Amino acid sequence: MRILITGGAGLVGSHCAEHFAQKGDEVVVLDNLMRSQLFGYDKKSVECNWNYLAKYKNVIRIKGDVRNIEDVERAIKDGVDAVIHTAGQPGVPSSVKMPREDFSINAFGTLNVLECVRQKNKNAVFVYCSTNKVYGENVDKIPLKELEKRYIYEGVSGVSEAMPTDLTGHTPYGVSKLTGDLYVQEYGHIYGMRTGVFRMSCIYGTRQFGFEDQGWVAWFIIATLFNKPITIYGDGKQVRDLLYVTDLANAFDKFIQSNLKGEVMNVGGGEKNTISLLELLDLIEGLTNKRPKVSFSHWRPSDQKVYITDISKVQNKLNWKPTISPLEGIEKLLKWVKDNESYFSG
């Protein structure tokens, strides 16, 4: 199989590239390596993943932008069997600061890749990395109960695909990702492409370069180990379900190998793999005997207090389930950060 992975130097993209490379597939990675620039980081980040993938002889690395037709066509070349579209502007605060750039990457970039694939070989499977942010503040209509260190849902175990996506606040990021989400669905509907939209919860894992604006699990670990202050926006009781990145890559693989088409599925750790910000700080402290300096600020726009994925559909459709617990996954990430201190210290 020949597979194109856009944003292939990012967390999800690089792990997907590794997953399929280890299976013996030909993997084409397309990335513009601008993550550090997006977040104002003065050190290399995804360049580490870019270089890491060079060890696989069946991984072809192409530096290019999903918004550029020539770059995408160069990556597709004579055709691909599948596309995993992970490329995107992933930061919510960044989208508020630069909505044009956010739209350009997330909405137009997705349309551009879709159209290039359709023109070259419309029979390729197209997997789109969407987000729980497409549901926006509608999630906050679920009743909550407040405990000492977290909020919990009352009456439901998680958010299903039936949650409405409109008549609510999203932030520009949620809107641009929803635009891409809808275009992928439409290309499946009107052009007959075999598409799968995966609305992801909190994905984390090794080779994750977390910043305050995006990648909070990795950011909390990095800040703790290297004595950087953390600002929590809200009270820290907000909860997410965590999904380790290799479990996500396995879900994508199962979809590509299936006969499914035109699917929209919520994917995450589910109710058994949840954690609040305060609980994560406690867990990291238990593993490191360190706790960073923490300050609190106002809630950020459209920041869901709780998001827990109802994974029943993806479990049933793909015979898939998470295999790595938050404790095991955080231990893996913690070790990786320690082993790669030069990327984070100073």
C-alpha positions, 0 to 999 in steps of 0.5 A: 500500500502507498499512503500519504500522511500530511502533517507527517512530522507532527505527533499524530502524523509521525506515529502514523508514518511509523505505524505503516512503515513498520508494516512494510507500506510505502509512506509519503510524508508531507510537512512544511515544518512550521509548528515552532513558527506557529507557536513562537517557539525559538527551537526546533520541534517537529524537525526532530520527528522529521529526522526520526522518520529518516531511519525508515527506507520506505518513508519518503519525506517531502517538505511542502504545504497542504495549501500548495497544489504543486506540493500536494500533487508532488506527494501524490505523484502517480497515486496513493491508496490512502491519505491520512490528513493530520496537517493543521493549525492545532492551537485554539488561542492561535486561531483567535490571534490569527483567524486568516492563517487558521482558516487557510491551513485548516479549511482551505488546506483540507479542501486542497488535499481533497481535490488533489486526491479526487483529481488523481485517484478518487478511490483512495481512502481519505482519513480526516483528523477532526476534533471535539471542538466542532461541537463547541459550547454545545458540550457544556449543555450536559449537566455537570457535578463538581467534585474536589478535583474534577467535574463529571457528567451527570446522566451521560458517559460521554459525547456521541456523534449525535451532539449538534455542531451548530448554534453555538460558539466554537472559536475560529479553530473549531469552525475551521476544523468543522469546515474541513470535517464537512468538506470531507463528508461532502466529498464522500457524499457527492464524489463517492470517495471513501472517507472517514472523519475522526473527531478526536479528543486529547491525543498525546504520546512520545515525540509530542512538543507541547506548548501552553496553547496546544498539547497540554499533557506534554506541556505540563510534563515539560514545565514540571521537569524544566521548572517552567511556570504553568498558567491554568485557565479556569479552575483546573477541574476541567476533564478530558479523556486521553488517547495514546497516539499509537492507539489512534494510529491503529484505529486509522489502520482498521478503518483503511482496511475495512469496507466502511465509507462516509463515516463520522466517528468520535475517537478518544480514550473514553470514560475509562481514560479521563483526567483533570488538569489538577489530577495530571499535576498530581500524577506527574508529581508522584512520578517526578517528586516535582511540582511546577509553579501554577497560577490561575487565570480566566476561562478561555473562550469556548473551553469545554469544562468536560469533554469525554468521548462516547467511543461506542460507535468506533468500538463497534464499527472497527472492533477497536478499543484503547489499550494504553492507560493514562498512567502508562502513556504518561510514563512513556512521554515523561521518559521521552522528554527526559531523554530529549532534554536539549529540545526543552531546557533553557 
